[in-house]
Amino acid sequence: MLKKKRHAYYEKLNWEREKKEEIYQAKINFFTNIAHEIRTPVTLIKAPVEHIMIQKDCPLHIKKDLTIIEKSVNRLHTMVNKLLEFRRIESDAYEIHLKPINVNLLIGIVADSFRLEAEKKVLVLISYIPNRKLLHGQTKMP
């Protein structure tokens, strides 16, 4: 009798574990599909921005705005690709390669992406970033 109860208990635990795994996989699939859906419009925005940026008769103030758009689109594209890499990480088909970055430069890039929005709201965006170089004299983001 005790053996049957124990067996039933373990079967229930196994069933619950399988259900949790199914739910988890459904969430990951949804997440992956959404990331793919986001990547398409980001790519479709990126191409015309790049096309306009190379036009020689484009006024400087427009190029400045387009540079902000281009940086934001590139950042979105990178983030979506990282979301999709998550799926590969889950399947153990991904290797992590860590590398140092210039955090000061990163903060500057992020602050610059908000400057136009701040100007629209008549705000002054000030970012103080100490002038330090990354390891090995690197001054650019990889």
N, C-alpha and C positions, 0 to 999 in steps of 0.2 A: 504494500500500500504506500509506504514511504517512498519507494523507488518510483512509482507512478507519479506521485505528486512532484518529486524532484524533476522527473523527466518533463512533465507538463510545464513546470516553472521554467526550465531551460529552453523549452520550445517557445514559450511566450517571450522570453528575453531575446532569443534569436529572431523571432518575428518582428519585435519592436526595433531591434538593431537594423534589420533589413528595411523596414519602413522608413526609419530615419535616414538611411543611406539613399533610398529612392527619393525622398524629399530633398535631400542635399543635392543630389545629382540634377533634379528638376530645377532647383534654384541656380545651380551653376550653368545649366543649359540656357535658362532665361537670361542670366547675366551675360553670357557669351553672345547670345542673339542680339541683345540690346546694344552691346559694344559694337557689333558689326553694323547695326543700323545707324549708330552715331557716326561711325567712321565714313560712311558714304557721303552724307552732306558735308562733313568737314573737308573731305577730299574735293568735293564739287565747289566749295568756297575757295579752297586753296589755289586751284588752277587759274581762275580769273584774276585773283589778287596778284599772283605772280605775273600774269600777262600784262596787267595795267602797270605794275612796278617797272617793267622794262621799257615802257613807252618813253621816248625822249622828250615829248612835249607835255608831260605830266607836271603840273605845278608843284613846287617844293612842299607847300603846306598839305597838299593831297598825298604826296609821297610819304610825308611824315605820318599821316593818319594810316596810310596803307601799311607802313612798316609796323605799326602797332597791331593792325589786323593780322598781318602776316605772322608776327611773333606769337600772337594768341592762337591762331589757327595751327601753327606748328606745335605749340604746346598741347593743344587739344588732341592733335593727331598722335603725339608721343604718348599722352596719357591713355588714349584708347588702345594703342598698341600694347601698352603695359597691362591694361586690363585683359587683353587677349592672351598675353603671356601667362597670366594667372592660370589659365586652363592648362597650359603646358607644364607649369609648375606642379599642378595637381596630378598630372600623369607621370611625374618624375622624368619628363623628357626635356628638362631645362636645367642649365647650369647657371649659377649666379656668378657674375664677374664684377666684383666691387672695384671702384676706382675713386681716387680723391677728386673732389670738385672745389672750385672757388666759390665758397658760400657768399662772400661779399658780392661777387658778380651776379650770382643767382638772385640775391635780394634786390640788387639794382635793376635787373631785368623785370622782376615782378613789380617793383615800384613803378617803373616806367610804363608798364602795361595799364596802370591805374591813373596815370597823369591826365589823360584826356577826359576821363569821367570826372575827375576832381575839378578840372577847369570848367566843365559844363555846369557844375554845382557851385562855382565860384569858391572853391576851396584851394588852399595851398597845400600841396603834398610835399613834405620835406622828408628825405630819407638820409640819415647820417650813416655812412658806411665807412669804417676805418679802412685806410688804404694799406692793405696787406696782400702780399702775393701768396699764392698757393705753393705747395711743395714744388721744388724744382723750377721755380720762377714762372709757373704757369699764370697767365693773366686772362685767359679765355676759357669759356665753358667748353668741355669736350663735345 
